[in-house]
Amino acid sequence: MRRDPLRPLRLKWDDRRDPGIDRNRLRAPGLGDPGSRGAPRFVGQVFDAGAMPNRVDRVFLVHPVRFDGPELQGSAASPTVDASRAIPVVVVGSRAPEVGDLLVAVAVGGRWVAERRGKPPAGWLDAEAPAKGPV
């Protein structure tokens, strides 16, 4: 059996997630601390800092993204990327992200972890938006 340095982190991630389709829902939300608001998370856009990995279970750099727009029903959000900050995120899953992909990173075991799941629903962002959807 080969040595996998990210196995403990992946096991913590899997233990906290629902085994069904909705992997972002906590497995047993009633068992957590009633005062806590969940694990810290943020949306980040993947960028190439010169040596980008091409496999999962590696650290990718992301710029944090903030979504702004009017709070009206049916209005689109516009993403604003903070290119002045780079945050390392361990990506788990079946496919490595590409430059420009948006990932939802969750704090797990002292690290930021994100899972690439697939293509976003069509039209979830404006067509003029420079970023791809969360994957």
N, C-alpha and C positions, 0 to 999 in steps of 0.2 A: 504494500500500500504506500503510495507516494505521500510525502509530507505536504500538507496544505496549510499554510500559515493563516489563511482567512476562514478556516473551517469554524472556529469558535464564534466568529462574528456572524457568519452565515447561519449558524444554528440559533443564535440569539434572535436574529431577524426572523427566521421561520417560526420560532416558538411564540413570538408575539403577534403573528399574523393569522388571519382567518384561513383555514385550509380550503375554503370554497373559492368562488370566482373573485370576490371582492378582497384582494390582498392588502388593501389599505386600511381595512377595519381591524381593530384589535380583536384578538381571539375571545377574550373574556373581559369585556369592558367593565362589568360590575365588580370584578375582583381588584381593580386598581384603586389607588388612593382617590377618595372622592373629591379631594381638594385639587388634584392635579388637572391640568388642561391638556394632557397628552404629551407626546414627545415633540420636542422642537423640530421644525421642518422649514425648508425654504425651496424655492424654485431657482434652478441655476441653468445657464446656457453653456454647453460644452465648447471649449476653444482649444486650439492647438498652440502650446507654448514651446514648440520645437521638437519635442519627443513624445508624441501621443501614442499610447498603447493601441494595439489592434485586437485585443482579447478582453474578455470580462475577467473579474477578480483582480483588477488592476486599479490604480489610482488615476483618475482623470481630473483635470482642472476645469472648474466652472466659474463663470461670472454670475453673481446674484442678479435676479430679475425681479422687478417690481411691476405690477400691473395697475395701470391707472385708467380712468375713464369716468364718464358720467354714470351715476347710479340710477339708471333708468332701465326698465324692462325692455329687453331686446337690443340694448346698446352693446357695442363691442368694446373689449378692453384693449388697451395699447400697451405692449410690453416695453419697459425701459431697462436696458442692460447697464449695470454698473461695471464698466470695463477697468476701473481703477483697482478692483479687488479680485483676487484669485483664491478660490477655496478648493482644497483637495477633497475629492469624493470617491469612495470605493464603490465601483459599479459591479453588481452581481446580476445574474440572469443568464439568458441564453445568447444574447447578441451584444456586441460592443457598440457604444453610441458613436455617432458621427459629429463632426464639427457643426454647431448650430442647433443640435438637439436640446430640448428642454427636459430636465430631469427634476423630479421631486426628491430631495435629499432629506433623510430622517436621521436624527441623532441616535445612534445605537452603540453602546459600549465605548463611549468616548470618541467615536468617529462619525463622520457623515457617510451614510450609505444610501445608494439609490439602486433601483431595479429597473432595467429596460424591459418593457413589456410588449411593445408592438407599435403599430401606427396609431396616431390620434384620430378621433372622429373627423370626418371631412367638414371643413368650414367652422371649426371651433374658434379660430382666430380670423381677423380680417385678412383678406387676400393681400393687402399691402404690407402686412406685418412682416418684418425681416426674419423672425424666428420660426422654427418648426414647432410643432406641438409637443406636449409632454409624452414621453415614450417610456 
